[in-house]
Each structure stands twice: as C-alpha cells, then as structure tokens.
Amino acid sequence: MSKPGNTIAFFDFDGTLTQTDTMFVFFKYAKGPLIYYGAFLLLSPLFVLFKLKIVPGQFAKEAAMWLLFSGMKRSEIEQIGKRFCAEKIDPIIRPEGLKRLNWHREQGHLVYIVSASVEEWLKPWAESNGIPLICTSLLYKNDIFTGKLNGLNCNGPEKVRRIKKEINLSDFETIYAYGDTSGDREMLAIATHAEFKPFRS
C-alpha cells in the first residue's frame, strides 16, 4: 500500500465527476434558453465538424465563447460563474465520483481536478470544496473578455503539460487518474492506476 504523502489523484471533471458537460449547462444558465438555443443552432455545423475531428476543440470552444460572451466584463462573467457553481453543479455531480474523491482526501492523498472547463464556471466550486484546480482560462484585455482562450484548451496533451508544469510527478510513488473521453488519454497514461469512464452505476 502506498504512503499517503506519496500518492496523488487527478480527476477530469465533465462527464467523469459530473453527469453532463458543464459548458452547455453554463451557457444556458448564463444566457437563458432563447439565446442558448439560438446560438446552438448557429454553431451546430461547427460542433458537428468538431465531433468528426475536422476542427479542433479550441476553435469550437472559442467560437461559442466569442458568440455568447465577448465584450463582457470579467466581473460580470465571474459573478455568473459564482452563482452557477452555487446553484447548478452539486445536482449533477456523480455520487460515486464524489465518494471516491473524498476517499482519496481521507487517505491523505493530494487531489487535483484537471479540466478543459473554464475557471470562471468551475473555480468557485473547486475552491468551496478545497480542491486544487488545473483548467482552461479566458483571455481578457482591460478586463473585457476578448472571445479567446488564454493559451491552449486544457485537454489532451495540454492536461499533462499543465500537470507537469505545476507538479513534480517524480515525488509520487502512486498516481491515480480518472477520465471519460479521448481528451483524458494522455492524463490516464501517466497514472499507475487509471480508470476510464468510472463512477457509472
């Protein structure tokens, strides 16, 4: 059995700890059903191209973020994110996922959430639960959202690059990783114990 201080666990968020992708839930919450469904209709061809792997996820995400939020103040987006975290995330958390996350913490393991979701709608929840977060961030200019991501979307190889930038993995004998899509493949590959599509009862 590994020593508590020598163990770390990385959890993907959307689809792994949650029952659905929080990005679309946030879009609908922030803009209301009418604007949300209108935007979804406009962007649906792009989402199809993304699913077919013809356009990258970063391009699709930036297009959606630009259409819905460009020009908004940072403080406005953050306030919406705080309300969203308080009202919408807990009901979509997978109970078994939360149970496993808490088990790791009870064992004294270091636990991180590593997500392609944007910090504005995920960070308040992570902070309220005392969980360190590695995720995507937005690009602002003079505190106005530009419609672009700040750097790369935290997905695929970028998840591992961000992890290694923040954490010296050689300090840990045991590494757990939990994910549910191809965007988690690289993170799962660095683990000594990896679980794909866990917490589904």
DARA-V105466 format. One record per pair of residues at least 6 apart in sequence whose ideal C-beta (glycine too) atoms are under 8 Angstrom apart, sorted by the first residue. I is the first residue (numbers start at 1). J is the second residue. Records with the same first field share a line. If there is no record, write none. Layout:
BEGIN
I: J  J
END
This chain:
BEGIN
2: 173  174
3: 173
4: 107  108  109
5: 108
6: 171  172  173  174
7: 104  107  108  109  110  172  173  174  175  176
8: 109  110  111  112  167  169  172  174  175  176
9: 101  104  109  110  111  112  175  176  177  178
10: 112  113  114  163  175  176  177  178  187  191
11: 17  97  101  111  112  113  114  177  178
12: 113  114  115  178  179  180  181  183  184  187
13: 22  113  114  115  117  122  135
14: 20  21  22  23  115  116  117
15: 21  180  181
16: 94  97  178  179  180  184  197  198  199
17: 93  94  97  98  101  113  178  199
18: 89  92  93  94  97
19: 92  93  94
20: 92
22: 88  89  92  117  121  122
23: 61  64  117  118  121
24: 40
25: 84  88  92
26: 81  84  88  121
27: 36  39  64  68
28: 36
29: 80  84  87  88
30: 68  69  80  84
31: 39  68
35: 68
39: 64  67  68
42: 67
43: 60  63  64  67
46: 55  59  60  63
47: 60
49: 55  60
50: 56  57  59  60
56: 153
57: 116  153  155  183
58: 149  152  153
61: 116  136  149  153
62: 147  148  149
65: 118  138  145  147  148  149
66: 147  148
69: 77  145  147
70: 145  146  147
71: 144  145  147
72: 144  145
73: 143  144  145
74: 140  143  144  145
75: 143
77: 120  138  145
78: 120
80: 120  121
81: 120  121  122  123  124
82: 124
84: 121
85: 121  122  123  124  125  128
86: 124
89: 125
94: 199  200
95: 199  201
96: 198  199  200  201
97: 178  198  199
100: 178  198  199
101: 111  131
104: 111  176
105: 111
109: 176
110: 132  172
111: 131  132
112: 131  132  133  134  163  167
113: 122  126  131  132  133  134  135
114: 134  135  154  159  162  163  187
115: 122  133  134  135  136  154
116: 135  136  153  154  155  159  183
117: 135  136
118: 135  136  137  138  149
119: 133  135  136  137  138
120: 138
122: 133  135
123: 133  135
126: 132  133
127: 133
134: 154  159  162  163  166
135: 154
136: 149  150  153  154  155
137: 149  150  151
138: 145  146  148  149  150
139: 145  146  148  149  150
140: 146  150
152: 158
154: 162
155: 183
156: 182  183  185  186
157: 186
159: 183  184  186  187
160: 186  187  189  190
163: 169  187  190
169: 175  190
173: 192
174: 192  193
175: 190  191  192  193
176: 191  192  193  194  195
177: 184  187  188  190  191  193  194  195
178: 194  195  198  199
179: 185  187  188  194  195  196
180: 196  197  198
184: 196
188: 194  195  196
END
